[in-house]
Amino acid sequence: MTHRGKGSGRRATEVGTERRGAAVTVDGAGSGADAAGNRSYATELEAATRGLLEVNEQALESMGETISLDHLRALQALRRLGSTSTVGELAVALATLSSTVSRLSDRLSADGLITRRPSPRDRRSTVLELAAAGQAVLDELVALRIDAFERVICSMGRVEREALLFGTRAFTQTHAHLAQPDSAAPEAGAADDGRARTHQPP
């Protein structure tokens, strides 16, 4: 299954050449930051990450030729849950009704993207499992995103690339932590003193 993004023709904007010795520091992070500072930083972050969001949107548009967005979200949620979950667990992950997920899973099963079977612990529950075809759809989405990222980063300098990876990895790890039930924001100083350290090129 090979698809290319409808927006893949857009050329990546060259963002400048490598600046040797440049440093990137993130200030105002952690529990000591005031609300106004957090809001200002979040506003800058929203503007700074629009390119990343556009890449994802283009990939999703391409996948729209193969699978609907609702179905894709269900497959992604199922993978996050460990590839296997009950209808109720998937409904919670998608913030929707169990009856809606039940109908959705019927269609995904009919398309061969997931499997359905009674739960061995509770015969009234249905266990959903990601099928090989469903995993292939998710793999294709990842490949489309990697292709799009590669087209952009080849025009970025080494320092900018390292700083981007450093910051986005920290964001993703924190987001995953906060998404867990009963999770609390990490205390300042728990990791990198609550802020990203100055990142120097090796």
C-alpha positions as CSV (number, residue, x, y, z in Angstrom):
1,M,0.0,0.0,0.0
2,T,1.8,3.2,-1.2
3,H,0.3,6.6,-1.0
4,R,2.0,10.0,-1.2
5,G,0.7,13.1,0.5
6,K,-1.5,15.5,-1.4
7,G,0.6,18.3,0.0
8,S,3.9,16.6,-0.6
9,G,4.5,18.9,-3.6
10,R,5.0,21.8,-1.2
11,R,8.7,22.6,-1.0
12,A,10.2,22.9,2.5
13,T,11.3,26.4,3.3
14,E,15.0,26.6,3.9
15,V,15.5,27.7,7.5
16,G,19.1,28.8,7.4
17,T,22.5,27.4,7.6
18,E,24.3,25.9,10.6
19,R,25.3,28.3,13.3
20,R,28.3,26.9,15.0
21,G,28.4,27.4,18.8
22,A,24.8,28.4,19.0
23,A,22.9,27.4,22.1
24,V,19.2,26.8,22.8
25,T,17.8,27.5,26.3
26,V,14.2,27.1,27.4
27,D,13.3,29.5,30.2
28,G,10.2,29.7,32.3
29,A,9.5,26.0,32.4
30,G,8.7,24.2,35.7
31,S,6.4,24.9,38.6
32,G,8.0,28.3,39.4
33,A,6.9,29.9,36.2
34,D,4.1,32.3,36.6
35,A,0.8,31.8,34.6
36,A,1.5,34.8,32.3
37,G,4.9,33.4,31.4
38,N,3.5,30.0,30.7
39,R,0.8,31.5,28.5
40,S,3.3,33.5,26.6
41,Y,5.6,30.5,26.1
42,A,2.7,28.3,25.0
43,T,1.7,31.0,22.4
44,E,5.2,31.0,21.0
45,L,5.2,27.2,21.0
46,E,1.9,27.1,19.1
47,A,3.4,29.3,16.4
48,A,6.7,27.4,16.3
49,T,5.2,24.0,15.9
50,R,2.8,24.8,13.0
51,G,5.2,23.2,10.5
52,L,5.1,20.0,12.5
53,L,1.3,20.1,12.5
54,E,1.1,20.7,8.8
55,V,3.3,17.7,8.1
56,N,1.0,15.5,10.2
57,E,-2.1,17.0,8.5
58,Q,-0.6,16.2,5.0
59,A,0.1,12.7,6.1
60,L,-3.5,12.3,7.4
61,E,-4.9,13.7,4.2
62,S,-3.0,11.1,2.2
63,M,-4.2,8.3,4.5
64,G,-7.8,9.6,3.9
65,E,-7.6,7.8,0.5
66,T,-7.2,4.5,2.4
67,I,-9.0,4.9,5.7
68,S,-11.3,7.4,7.4
69,L,-10.0,9.6,10.2
70,D,-12.3,8.0,12.8
71,H,-11.0,4.6,11.9
72,L,-7.4,5.8,12.0
73,R,-7.8,7.4,15.4
74,A,-9.3,4.1,16.7
75,L,-6.3,2.1,15.4
76,Q,-3.9,4.6,16.9
77,A,-5.6,4.5,20.3
78,L,-5.6,0.7,20.2
79,R,-1.9,0.7,19.6
80,R,-1.4,3.1,22.5
81,L,-3.3,0.7,24.7
82,G,-1.0,-2.1,23.8
83,S,-2.7,-3.4,20.7
84,T,-5.3,-5.2,22.7
85,S,-8.2,-3.7,24.7
86,T,-11.9,-4.1,25.5
87,V,-14.5,-2.0,23.9
88,G,-15.0,0.0,27.1
89,E,-11.2,0.8,27.4
90,L,-11.1,2.0,23.8
91,A,-14.2,4.1,24.4
92,V,-12.4,5.8,27.3
93,A,-9.3,6.4,25.2
94,L,-11.4,8.0,22.5
95,A,-13.6,9.9,24.9
96,T,-16.8,8.5,23.4
97,L,-19.6,6.0,24.1
98,S,-19.1,2.3,24.3
99,S,-22.0,1.8,21.9
100,T,-20.2,4.1,19.4
101,V,-17.0,2.1,19.7
102,S,-18.8,-1.1,19.4
103,R,-20.2,-0.1,16.0
104,L,-16.9,1.3,15.0
105,S,-15.1,-1.9,15.9
106,D,-17.7,-3.9,13.8
107,R,-16.6,-1.9,10.7
108,L,-12.9,-2.2,11.5
109,S,-13.3,-5.9,12.0
110,A,-15.2,-6.2,8.7
111,D,-12.3,-4.4,6.9
112,G,-9.8,-6.8,8.5
113,L,-8.0,-4.1,10.5
114,I,-8.8,-5.5,13.9
115,T,-10.0,-8.8,15.4
116,R,-12.9,-9.2,17.9
117,R,-13.3,-12.0,20.4
118,P,-15.1,-12.5,23.7
119,S,-13.0,-11.7,26.8
120,P,-11.8,-14.9,28.6
121,R,-12.5,-13.1,31.9
122,D,-15.9,-11.7,31.1
123,R,-17.9,-13.2,28.3
124,R,-20.0,-10.1,28.2
125,S,-17.0,-8.0,27.2
126,T,-15.4,-8.0,23.7
127,V,-11.6,-7.9,23.3
128,L,-10.3,-5.9,20.4
129,E,-6.9,-6.6,18.9
130,L,-4.9,-4.9,16.2
131,A,-4.6,-7.1,13.1
132,A,-1.6,-7.2,10.8
133,A,-3.5,-5.1,8.2
134,G,-4.3,-2.5,10.9
135,Q,-0.7,-2.3,11.9
136,A,0.3,-1.9,8.3
137,V,-2.0,1.2,8.0
138,L,-0.3,2.7,11.0
139,D,3.2,1.9,9.6
140,E,2.3,3.6,6.4
141,L,1.2,6.7,8.3
142,V,4.6,6.8,10.1
143,A,6.5,6.3,6.8
144,L,4.6,9.3,5.3
145,R,5.5,11.5,8.2
146,I,9.2,10.4,8.2
147,D,9.4,11.2,4.4
148,A,7.9,14.6,5.1
149,F,10.2,15.3,8.0
150,E,13.2,14.3,6.0
151,R,12.4,16.7,3.2
152,V,12.5,19.6,5.7
153,I,15.4,18.6,8.0
154,C,17.8,18.2,5.0
155,S,17.7,22.1,4.8
156,M,18.3,22.6,8.6
157,G,21.7,22.9,10.3
158,R,23.1,20.4,12.7
159,V,22.5,22.6,15.8
160,E,18.9,23.3,14.8
161,R,18.2,19.6,14.2
162,E,19.6,18.6,17.6
163,A,17.7,21.3,19.4
164,L,14.4,20.3,17.7
165,L,14.9,16.7,18.6
166,F,15.9,17.6,22.2
167,G,12.8,19.8,22.8
168,T,10.2,17.7,21.0
169,R,11.4,14.5,22.8
170,A,11.0,16.2,26.2
171,F,7.5,17.4,25.2
172,T,6.4,14.0,24.0
173,Q,7.7,12.3,27.2
174,T,5.9,14.8,29.4
175,H,2.7,14.6,27.4
176,A,2.7,10.8,27.7
177,H,3.3,11.1,31.5
178,L,0.4,13.5,32.0
179,A,-1.9,11.4,29.9
180,Q,-1.6,8.5,32.4
181,P,-4.3,8.2,35.0
182,D,-3.6,9.9,38.3
183,S,-0.5,11.4,36.9
184,A,0.9,14.7,38.2
185,A,3.2,17.2,36.6
186,P,6.9,16.4,37.3
187,E,8.3,18.5,40.0
188,A,10.8,21.2,39.0
189,G,14.3,19.7,39.4
190,A,13.1,16.2,38.8
191,A,14.5,16.2,35.3
192,D,17.1,18.6,34.0
193,D,16.3,21.0,36.9
194,G,12.7,21.5,35.4
195,R,14.0,23.1,32.2
196,A,15.9,22.2,29.1
197,R,19.6,22.6,29.7
198,T,21.7,24.7,27.3
199,H,22.3,22.4,24.4
200,Q,25.7,22.7,22.8
201,P,26.8,20.9,19.7
202,P,29.3,18.0,20.3
